[in-house]
Amino acid sequence: MRKILMILAVLFFVSSLPAIAGSEGPMHFPKGANAEANKHNEEGIAAWNKGDIKGALMHFQAASKIDSSIGESHFNEAVCLDKLGQHGDAAMHFKAAKGNAHGNKKILDSPILNAHLH
């Protein structure tokens, strides 16, 4: 009986991950970030808010190309890639986001990031 309950609990947890992860969206850059990269990031957030995930991804990729040391940039690329079903690429960017988080708890404690990396 315990084994069945444990299996049911695990199945419930795993099935609830997409609902938890799906609620996360892109993040703003920290103060002092490169102005041009920040401009692309803000344009990406605006596109995301309009439901234009591919357009948002293009802006986040441009921001990341300008300054790849910003964890939020990789995180934003990753949430777009996840939304587009490109989970392998998303995991790669979530890993880069974690490595460049600079202590940002929103990145480090992100359910969608941790679901992709575990």
C-alpha positions, 0 to 999 in steps of 0.5 A: 500500500505504501508503494502505491501511495508513493507512486501516486505521489510521484506521478502527481508531482511530475504531472504538476510540473508543467503547470508550475513551470508554465507560469514563469516568464522572462525577467528584466535585466539587473541595473547597470546591464549593457544598455543595448542588451537591455533594450533588446531584453525589454523588446523581448519582454514586450513581444512575449507579453503580446504572445509573440514567442518567436519574436521575443526569442529573437530579441533575447538572443540578440541581448545574449549575443551582446552580453552573454554574462547576464543570467537573465538573458539565458533564462529568457531564451530558455523560457521561450525555447521551452514554450516552443517545445525545444527542451534540449536547447532550453536546458542548455540555456537554463544551465547557462542562466544558472551559471551566470545567475550572480546570486539571483534567487529568481533564477536559482530557485526557478521551478522551470529551470530546476525541472529542466536540469534535474 
